[in-house]
Amino acid sequence: MADKRITLAWTGASGAPYGLRLLECLLAQDYQVFLLISSAARVVLATEHGLKLPSGPLAAQKILADHLQCDSDKLVVCGKEDWFSPVASGSAAPKQMVVCPCSAGSLSSIAHGLSDNLIERAADVVLKERGQLLLVVRETPFSTLHLENMHKLSQMGVTIMPAAPGFYHQPQSIDDLVDFMVARILDHLGAAHTLVPRWGYDQRAREKE
Ligand SMILES: Cc1cc2nc3c(=O)[nH]c(=O)nc-3n(C[C@H](O)[C@H](O)[C@H](O)COP(=O)(O)O)c2cc1C
């Protein structure tokens, strides 16, 4: 089994570019990525990025591997009810999982342990195995229910990372904003990147000039 394995779920919240960029960066860092895509995520991806993915996992995998020009061995797209996928069992699942973007609906299902599709099951597995789960939640405003679900999961050790990019790195483009969020996610995963300058170091270097 490869050392660097991770589960990435795309759900139907706005923010498909975050999910795509995160996938690209993880593959570039030689991770094997088990990618789970909800039906709503496919609608959002087509709406926000113009990329239409079929529901069949193998066909989606081929399109994404071509799109990202990556080694298709490293990218494993799993079907919605692929219960035989490694991510469905604590005996084989990667210890790290990111849901990016994470819809309020998936947040709720995960908080309540529904396990009714592979995304919910994979998150439940990471929780029971006490692995690392990151939810990049996107909604505004948050209802009390959303906040309660986030609070509940946070108390269980889940990292709640709202898709809320900062502006202090003086972004010049949407890509810069996307990279801000993806950089923070990669930091939490312990994955190397050089997407944005690190706070403090860049300013000090400028002052020395
Ligand atoms: C273009 C588009 C944008 C959406 N944006 C959001 C969003 O930002 N946050 C959210 O919670 N739901 C959003 N939704 C609604 C979810 O996709 C919907 O609740 C869906 O049932 C979520 O299912 P999933 O969690 O299984 O992907 C959006 C839907 C569409 C089509």
The ligand as an SDF file (V2000), in Angstrom:
LIG
                    3D

 31 33  0  0  0  0  0  0  0  0999 V2000
  -24.4620   25.8480   -8.4490 C   0  0  0  0  0  0  0  0  0  0  0  0
  -24.8540   25.3780   -7.0690 C   0  0  0  0  0  0  0  0  0  0  0  0
  -24.2600   25.9670   -5.9760 C   0  0  0  0  0  0  0  0  0  0  0  0
  -24.5820   25.5460   -4.6900 C   0  0  0  0  0  0  0  0  0  0  0  0
  -23.9380   26.1160   -3.6250 N   0  0  0  0  0  0  0  0  0  0  0  0
  -24.1260   25.6280   -2.3820 C   0  0  0  0  0  0  0  0  0  0  0  0
  -23.3300   26.1310   -1.3050 C   0  0  0  0  0  0  0  0  0  0  0  0
  -22.4840   27.0100   -1.4570 O   0  0  0  0  0  0  0  0  0  0  0  0
  -23.4940   25.5570   -0.0900 N   0  0  0  0  0  0  0  0  0  0  0  0
  -24.3840   24.5380    0.1400 C   0  0  0  0  0  0  0  0  0  0  0  0
  -24.4620   24.0420    1.2710 O   0  0  0  0  0  0  0  0  0  0  0  0
  -25.1760   24.0640   -0.8870 N   0  0  0  0  0  0  0  0  0  0  0  0
  -25.0560   24.5810   -2.1270 C   0  0  0  0  0  0  0  0  0  0  0  0
  -25.8120   24.0840   -3.1780 N   0  0  0  0  0  0  0  0  0  0  0  0
  -26.8790   23.1040   -2.8740 C   0  0  0  0  0  0  0  0  0  0  0  0
  -26.3470   21.6750   -2.7300 C   0  0  0  0  0  0  0  0  0  0  0  0
  -25.7240   21.2750   -3.9270 O   0  0  0  0  0  0  0  0  0  0  0  0
  -27.4990   20.7270   -2.3960 C   0  0  0  0  0  0  0  0  0  0  0  0
  -27.9860   20.9910   -1.0960 O   0  0  0  0  0  0  0  0  0  0  0  0
  -27.1410   19.2680   -2.5250 C   0  0  0  0  0  0  0  0  0  0  0  0
  -28.2270   18.4690   -2.1220 O   0  0  0  0  0  0  0  0  0  0  0  0
  -25.9220   18.8860   -1.7000 C   0  0  0  0  0  0  0  0  0  0  0  0
  -25.7140   17.5050   -1.8630 O   0  0  0  0  0  0  0  0  0  0  0  0
  -24.3180   16.8080   -1.5370 P   0  0  0  0  0  0  0  0  0  0  0  0
  -23.9080   17.2770   -0.1800 O   0  0  0  0  0  0  0  0  0  0  0  0
  -24.6380   15.3660   -1.5780 O   0  0  0  0  0  0  0  0  0  0  0  0
  -23.3650   17.1960   -2.5960 O   0  0  0  0  0  0  0  0  0  0  0  0
  -25.5230   24.5030   -4.4730 C   0  0  0  0  0  0  0  0  0  0  0  0
  -26.1130   23.9190   -5.6130 C   0  0  0  0  0  0  0  0  0  0  0  0
  -25.7820   24.3500   -6.8800 C   0  0  0  0  0  0  0  0  0  0  0  0
  -26.4220   23.6660   -8.0620 C   0  0  0  0  0  0  0  0  0  0  0  0
  1  2  1  0
  2  3  1  0
  2 30  2  0
  3  4  2  0
  4  5  1  0
  4 28  1  0
  5  6  2  0
  6  7  1  0
  6 13  1  0
  7  8  2  0
  7  9  1  0
  9 10  1  0
 10 11  2  0
 10 12  1  0
 12 13  2  0
 13 14  1  0
 14 15  1  0
 14 28  1  0
 15 16  1  0
 16 17  1  0
 16 18  1  0
 18 19  1  0
 18 20  1  0
 20 21  1  0
 20 22  1  0
 22 23  1  0
 23 24  1  0
 24 25  2  0
 24 26  1  0
 24 27  1  0
 28 29  2  0
 29 30  1  0
 30 31  1  0
M  END
$$$$
